[in-house]
Amino acid sequence: MTIIKNLLILGLILVLLFFVLAPNNEIGGTKIITKTDTITKTISVYKYKKGDSIPFVVLDTIYQIDQVHDTAYIVNDYNKIKVYTDTLRINTDNSVYIKDTITQNRILGRSFLANLSQKTITITNDIYHKPKNELFIGFVGDYQRYDQKIGIGLGLNYKKQNESYIINYTTNQISVGIYKKLF
């Protein structure tokens, strides 16, 4: 009989140690989760201007001496409508595309296409507080020395912010308790 009592006491001590030493996920009472999200918004802008509204300044005149052309070639080249394009890369995501139409030493039109992407970085901090009121249920074991009885039962623990109420029922006794937070 004493061997059974000792084994039962050892089992209850192991169960209590399991509950006492079990890892707790919320140490400190507050849990903060930081989420970072990047949203990319692509904007395309297309504009066209007629050549009459584009201001210009003649910077220099270039004379080519080594090539000889006849008058028909010069007049034909003067009357041709030529398109000049240029692409400017601002960075890997942003670029500007410019297209000029020129004839008879005049700009007939200019178009402008911009592919711009705008990044928005959102940082969100979610703060989760430990609940103020909690209810626990557990197993209880007791040993009475005067009649050497081992008791097994259930216990409830209602925990508020600064105090805890406990009621236990075992085969030997019923116990009620209140605990206050010291520090």
MOKAJO-V835256 format. One record per residue. SS is DSSP state (A for helix, B for strand, O for the rest). Layout:
BEGIN
[[SS] [SS]]
END
This chain:
BEGIN
[[O] [A] [A] [A] [A] [A] [A] [A] [A] [A] [A] [A] [A] [A] [A] [A] [A] [A] [A] [A] [A] [O] [O] [O] [O] [O] [O] [O] [O] [B] [B] [B] [B] [B] [B] [B] [B] [B] [B] [B] [B] [B] [B] [B] [B] [B] [B] [B] [B] [B] [A] [A] [A] [O] [O] [O] [O] [O] [O] [O] [O] [O] [O] [O] [O] [O] [O] [O] [O] [O] [A] [A] [A] [A] [A] [A] [A] [A] [A] [O] [O] [B] [B] [B] [B] [B] [B] [B] [B] [O] [O] [O] [O] [O] [B] [B] [B] [B] [B] [B] [B] [B] [B] [O] [O] [B] [B] [B] [B] [B] [B] [B] [B] [B] [B] [B] [B] [B] [B] [B] [B] [B] [B] [B] [B] [B] [B] [B] [B] [O] [O] [O] [O] [B] [B] [B] [B] [B] [B] [B] [B] [B] [B] [B] [O] [O] [O] [O] [B] [B] [B] [B] [B] [B] [B] [B] [B] [B] [B] [O] [O] [O] [B] [B] [B] [B] [B] [B] [B] [B] [O] [O] [O] [B] [B] [B] [B] [B] [B] [B] [O] [O] [O]]
END
